[in-house]
Amino acid sequence: MGRRPRVHRDEVLQAAREAFLDSGYEGTTLSDIGGRLGVSPAAVLRHAPTKKALFTAAMGANPEGELLPLEFLTGVGGQADPRRVLRRVAQVLVPFIRGKLRENLARWVFFKKVSGAGSLPLPFDPDARPTPPQRNLQLLEDYLRRARRRGRIRVRDPHAAAVAYLATLQSYVMLHEVMQALDRPLPLDDYLDTVLDIWTRGAIRSAKPAPRARGVRRASPAAPNGGE
């Protein structure tokens, strides 16, 4: 019988992370994690002494690079098609937000239910400035400023525009994953078609007075005291 393949620590942590996200801490076994790698539970425990320690290591702070999905914007010039750029921002960021939401939920359940686990950590150092969320916002704002200078986009305030667009994507995830307000999922591309139409053409038009029909005289306001 051949020897089981050896796995590296990073592979074990990745498999554990995926298993914990799929089934939660209590619903995941060492056999589940080992099965994803083709190794025994004992082989998994060579990389962490207990399942609790494995969860903490696998679901701990993320490498900074993993928290900057919008870093690609640094290479996008202001002359690029804004519709394509903003669509790509959404296609990158929405799965990222969904994944982080699942991770944070798994962490919250673990630290609430497992005794001696300590306090819930954030996936980044909140005292370090700028934080990864702040840097992602700045990356989008900087792109919008470049696009405005090149005349590709018209926004009064690039910072407010960046906040508004990111909030739109956050809302899409919240409506699906948290509030479950939709009777059936709305495909992201269909959602983006409408969002980008609003950004491109605008949904609000200046109100114009309704045309008055021919031969119809506008009634005069009633005089006070019965017309006296």
N, C-alpha and C positions, 0 to 999 in steps of 0.2 A: 504494500500500500504506500503511495507516495506521500511525501510530507506536505502538510498544509502550507500554503504560501505565506511568506512573512509580509507583514504590513507595517507601514510607517505610522508614527503617532498622528501626523496630520490626516492620514486616511481614516484612522480610527475616530478622530474627533469629528471629521466631516460626516462619517456614517452615523455617529451618535447624534450629532446635531439634527440630521435629517429624520432619524427615528424619533427623537424627542418631539420634533415639530409635528410629525405625523400622528403620534399616539399619546403624547404627553409623558410626563415623568413616570407616573404610576402604571401607565399602559405599555411602557417599553421595558423589555427584558434584555439582559446581556446577550441572550441567544438571538434576539431580533437584530441587535447591532452586529453581532458576529456573522449572522446570515447574510447581511448586505456585503460583507467582505469575503465570505467563504472561509471564515476561521471560527474556531471554537470560542465559547465564552471565556475560557481561561486565557486565550490569546489576547482577548480584549482587555482583561484585567492586568496584563503586563504593562499597560499604558496608564492605568489609574487603579488605585487600590480598591475602590468601591464604586457602585453606580452613582452615588451622590457626588463623589469626586469627579467622576466622568462627566456628569451633567454640568458641574461648575466650570470645568475646563472647556467643554464643548460650547457652552452657551455664555461664556464670559465675554469680555470686551472684544470688539471686533478690531482687526487691523484697520488703521485709518483709511487706507486706500479703498476698502470695501464700503466705507461710509460716504464716498464722494462719487456717486454715480454720474453727476453732471460735469465731471472734470473734463470730459471730451469737448466741452464748450470752449476751452482755452484755445483750441485749434480751429474754431469756426470764425471766419471773417464776417464783417458786417455786411458784405455784399451777397451773402448766401440767401437763398429763398427762405423767408421767415416761416412760411407754412411748413416747409419740410423740417426746419430746425425745431420748431415748437412741437411738431408731431413726434420727432425723435426723442425730445425731452420727455414727453409723456410715455412713450413706449419703453424708455429706460427707467423712468422714475416710478411708474405705477407698480410694476412687479417688485421693485425695491421696497416701496412703502408697504405692500402686502406682506412681503417676507419679514420685514422688521416688526410689523404688527403681530404676526404669528409668534415671532421670537419673544417679544415682550410679554405676550399673553402666557406663553410657556414658562417664562421666568417668574411671572407674577404668581401663577398657580404653584410652582415649585416652592418659592420662598414663603408662601402662605401656608402650605400644607406640610412641608417637611420640617420637622423640629430640628433646631440647631443649625439651620441653613444660613442664618444671619439675615442681613437686610438686602433688599432688592437693589442690585447695582445697575447703573446706567451703562449703555453700550459704549459710552465715551466719557471722558473726563469733563464734567460740567464746569470746572474752574478754568479750563484752558480756553482762551479766546483767540480767534473765533472758534466756536464749536463747529462740528461737521454740518449740522443743519444751516448754520449761518453762512458757512462757506459755499454750500450749494446755492443758497439764495443769492449770494454775491456773484457766483459764476453766471447765473441767469441774468442778473441785473447788468453785469458787464457786457454780456452779449447784446442785450437790448440797447445799451448805449452805443455800441459799435454799429448796430443796424440802424439806429436813429441818425447817427452822423452820416451814414451812407444813403439816407433817404429811403430805406427799405421798410421802415415802420414808423408810425406816428403815435407816440405816446407822450403825454405831458410829463409824467414822472416815471422813469425807468424802474426806480425802486418799488413804487406802488404797483406798477405793471407786473413786475416779477412776483411780488407777494400775491397779487390777484391770480396769476396763472398757476402758481404752486397751490394756492388754496382750492382752485378748481379741480386739480388732480387729487388733492387730499379728500375733497368732498366725494369724488367718484368712488374712491376706496371705502370711505366711511359708509356711504349709502348701500354698498354691496356687502361689506364684511361686518359692519357693526350694527347699523340701523336696520339692515335688511328691508329697506323700504320698497324695493322693486319686486313685482310679482314674478318677473323673469329677468335674468341677467341682461344688461345692455352691453353689447360688444364695445370694447374700447374704441375701435376705429369708427364706429357709428357715432359714439359720443364726441370724438375728436372732430369729426366732420362738422358737427353743429358748433362746437366751441370755436373752431377756427373760422367758420363762417361769421360768427359774431365778431371775432377779432378783425376779420378782413373787411366786412361790410357794415357791421353794426346792426343791432336789432331795433334801435329806437330812432324814429324819425321825428323831425319837428312837426308839431301839430299844426294843421291848417284849418281855418274856419270852413265849416260845411257850406257848399254852394246853396244859395237861396233859390227856391223854385220860382219860375216865372209866373207872374200874375198873383203871387201870394204876398200880401203886405204883412210886414211884421207888426204884431199887436203892440199897441202902446201900453205902457204901464198904467194900471188903474189909478185914477186920481183919488186923493184922500177925501174922506167924508162923502163918499158916494158921488164924486164928480163935482162937488160944489167948489 
